[in-house]
Amino acid sequence: MKIKFASLVATASMALFATQAQAGSLVEGSAEDGQAKALTCTACHGPEGNSVSAMWPNLAGQNAPYLLAQLKAFKDGSRTDPLMTSQAMFLADQDMADLAVYFESQERAVQAVKDASLIDRGEALYRGGNVDKGVAACLACHGPSGDGNPAAKYPALKGQHADYTAKQLRDYAAGTRTTDGKTSIMRDIAARLSADDIAALSSYVQGLK
C-alpha cells in the first residue's frame, strides 16, 4: 500500500510541475463566438458561468482543456448526465472549443467554505492526504490554491460548489464517473474517502481563493 501511495504521489507531483498554461488558452477557440453559443448554458450555469445552484458546477475560470475534455466525454457517452448528454450531442468540435475558451475567460466567483467547522480536516486532506488510507494530497494535481493544471487537464477546484464536488467524489467512488481514464486515480482516491472526508474536502475547496 505504501509503495503504491508513494508512486501515486510522485506521479501526481510530476503532473503538477509539468508544462503550465501559457498566457493564452491551450485550446484553439474564440471566446467571442463561445459567448454567443453559451446562451443555453446560462440557464444552469449562470450568465457568466457562475451557477446559482449548488448542484450545478461553476464553469467560470475553469481551464479550457478540462472543459473541452468533459464536453467531448458527454458527447461520446463516456460521461453521462441527462441534461448535459442531450446538450453536448448537438455540439460540433469547434462549438465545444469556443465554449471552453469563453468560460475559461470569465471571472470565477469567490465563495466561503460551506462548513467552517470542517476546515481543519478538509485542509489536512487537501494538503497532506492520508498516508494510512493511501490517499494522495489533492494539491499534487489541483495545486496549492486549487487552480488545477490546464496542460494535464486537471480541473480547477477553487470556488466550486461543495455540493457539486461532493457528488463527483461519490460518483468516482461508486464507479459511475470514469473520466479519470485508465489511471483511475480519482476512483481510487475517492473510494478510500469516508463520507466525512468527502464533506470536509468539498467544503474546503469551495472556499479556496
N, C-alpha and C positions, 0 to 999 in steps of 0.2 A: 504493500500500500504506500509506504513512504517513498519508495523508489519511483512509483508511478506518479505520486504527488509532486516530487521534485522535478520530474520530467515535464509535467503539466505546467508548473510554474516557469520553468526555463523556456518552454515553447511560447507561452503567453507573453513573457517578458520580451523575448526577441521580436514578437509581433508588435509590441508597443513601441519599440525603438526602431522599427522598420521605417522606410521612407515615408515621411509625413506629407500631408496635403500641401500643395503649392498654393500660391496666393489665390489663384482662380480655382474653379471647381475641377475635380478629376473626371467629371462627366461632361461630355460634349453636348450641351443643350442650351436652350435660350430661356432665361428667367422671364423675359417679357412674354414669350409665347406660352410659357408654363402658367403664368398668371391668368392668361385668357382661358386656358384649358382647365384651370383649377376650380371653376365655378361650382361644379357638382361636388367637389371635395369639401367645400366650405360648410356644407350642411352638417357634417360630422366633425370636421377638424378645425372649424373656425375660419373666418375670413383671411387670416394671415398664417394659418397653420397652428394656432393655439386653441386647442379644443376646450369647450366649456364642460364637457362630460368627462369625468374621471375614468371612464371605461374606454374612451376613445383616445388614441395617442396624440400627443402634440407632435407635429411634423416640422414646425418652425425651427430652423437651426440644425436640423438633423443632417448628417453628411449625405451628399447625393449618391455616392456609390452604394451605401446601405439602402437608401430609399429605392434606388433603381433595382437592386437585387430583390427586394421584397415585392415590388410590383410585378417583376418577372415571375417570382415564385407564386404569387396569387394567380397570375395568368396561366401558368403551366400546371397548376394544381399541387405543387409541392408544399404550398402553404394554403390552408383553406379558411375561409370565413364567408358566411352567406352574403354579406354586403360587399366586401372587397373583391371576392371572386367575380361577382357579377359586374362590378365596375371595371376591373382590370382586363377582363376578356375582350373588351372592345378597344383597348389601347394599343396603338402601334408602338414600335420601339422608340421612335422619336418623341411620341407623346409622353412616354414614361421618362425619357431623359429630360425633357423640358420641365415636367412636373417636379422631378427630383431636384433639378438645379434651382427652380423657383422656391421651393420650400426650404432648401438649404440656405438661400439668401435672406430669409426672413428672420427677424429677431425673436429668439426664444424667450418666452415669459419666465420670470423668476418666481419660484414658489418656495414656501417654507416646508420643513419636514411635516409629514402628516401627523406623527405622534412623537412629541418631544421626549417622552419617557423612554423611547426606544433608541435614542441617538447613540448611546454608548455601545449597545450591541450591534447596531447597524454599522457604525464606523469601524468597529473591530473586525467585522466580517469583510467589509468592503476593502479595508486597507491591509488586513493581515490574513484573511481567510481563516480556515480551521484545519490545522495540520492533522489532528486526530481523525477528522472525518474525510480528509483528502480533498478539502475544498480550497481551491486557489483564491488568492486575493483578487477581487473584481478589478481593482485598479491596474492590474497587469495588462489587461486588454482594453479596458474602458477609460484608463487614465486617472490621475490623481483627483482631477476635478470633474470627472465624468464626461469628458469631451469626445471620447471614442477614438477610433483610428480609421480615418477615411480610406487610407491605402489598403488596409486589411479588411475593409467593410465591417468593422466593429462599430456598433451604434453608439452615439452619444446617449448618456442616461440622465444627465443633469436636467432637473426641472421636469422630468417625465412624471406623469400622474402615478402615484403609488398604487392605486387600484389596478391600473393597466399593467404596470410592471409585475405586480404580484401574480396576475393572471398568466402572464407569459412564462414566469418561472414555474407555475403549476403545470402549464401545458408542456413545457420542456420535461418536467419531472415525470409526467404521465406518458410522454412519448407522442402526444398529439400534435406537437410542433417539432419539426425536424429540420429547420432551416439552418442548423449549425453544421450541416453536411456530414461528410464521412468522419470528421474528427469527433463528432457528438459531444464536444466539450461542454456545451450548455446543458445537454441532457444529463451528462454525468455529474456535473456540479449540482444542478437543481435537484436531482434525485437524492442527494446527500443533505439537503437542507430541510430542516423541520418547518412546520407551519409558522412557528415563532421566528425562525431565522428569516423566512420569506417576508413576514410582516415588517421586521426590523430593517432589512435591506431595502425593500421597496419604499418605505417611509424615508429612509436616509437619502436615497438617490434623488427623491423628489426635491429635497432641499439643497442639493449640491449647486454651487454657483461658480 
